[in-house]
Amino acid sequence: MVDEGLGALYFGILPEAVGPFRAAFGVPADHEPIGAIAIGHDAEPAPRDLAARRRPAQEVMHYGRW
């Protein structure tokens, strides 16, 4: 998704917000929503050259020890 310029996040639904959420998205009464995933474009587009933003593998990979 990142390469397409999309991002996603999970958010929980508070009990008092279940009714409005259910109405807005047509959730059936026999389902109890506890969270949702939002997918969309960032307000500020990310640079298309994602390789320039990636950290080297040595910085993010650990083998057996930190």
C-alpha positions as CSV (number, residue, x, y, z in Angstrom):
1,M,0.0,0.0,0.0
2,V,2.9,2.4,0.7
3,D,4.1,2.2,-2.9
4,E,0.6,3.3,-4.0
5,G,0.7,6.3,-1.7
6,L,-1.9,4.8,0.8
7,G,-1.8,4.5,4.5
8,A,-3.9,2.6,7.0
9,L,-4.7,2.6,10.7
10,Y,-6.8,0.6,13.1
11,F,-8.9,2.4,15.6
12,G,-11.1,1.0,18.4
13,I,-14.8,2.0,18.6
14,L,-15.9,3.3,22.0
15,P,-19.2,1.7,23.3
16,E,-21.0,5.1,23.0
17,A,-20.0,5.4,19.4
18,V,-21.2,1.9,18.3
19,G,-24.7,3.2,17.4
20,P,-23.6,6.0,15.2
21,F,-20.9,3.8,13.6
22,R,-23.5,1.0,13.0
23,A,-25.9,3.6,11.4
24,A,-23.2,5.2,9.2
25,F,-21.8,2.0,7.8
26,G,-24.9,-0.3,7.8
27,V,-23.5,-2.8,10.4
28,P,-26.2,-5.4,11.2
29,A,-27.6,-5.6,14.7
30,D,-26.2,-9.2,15.2
31,H,-22.6,-7.9,14.8
32,E,-20.8,-6.0,17.5
33,P,-18.1,-3.7,15.9
34,I,-15.1,-3.2,18.2
35,G,-12.8,-1.5,15.7
36,A,-12.3,-0.4,12.2
37,I,-9.5,0.1,9.6
38,A,-9.2,3.4,7.8
39,I,-7.4,3.4,4.5
40,G,-6.6,6.5,2.5
41,H,-4.2,9.0,1.1
42,D,-2.1,11.2,3.3
43,A,-3.0,14.9,3.2
44,E,0.6,15.6,2.0
45,P,1.7,13.1,-0.7
46,A,4.8,11.1,0.1
47,P,7.8,11.4,-2.2
48,R,7.6,8.9,-5.0
49,D,11.2,7.8,-4.5
50,L,10.5,5.5,-1.5
51,A,14.0,3.9,-1.8
52,A,15.5,7.2,-0.6
53,R,13.4,7.0,2.6
54,R,14.2,3.4,3.4
55,R,16.7,2.7,6.2
56,P,19.5,0.2,5.4
57,A,18.8,-3.4,6.3
58,Q,21.5,-3.4,8.9
59,E,19.6,-0.8,10.9
60,V,16.3,-2.7,11.0
61,M,17.3,-6.4,11.0
62,H,18.7,-8.2,13.9
63,Y,20.0,-11.8,14.0
64,G,19.8,-13.4,17.4
65,R,20.9,-10.3,19.3
66,W,20.2,-6.6,19.5
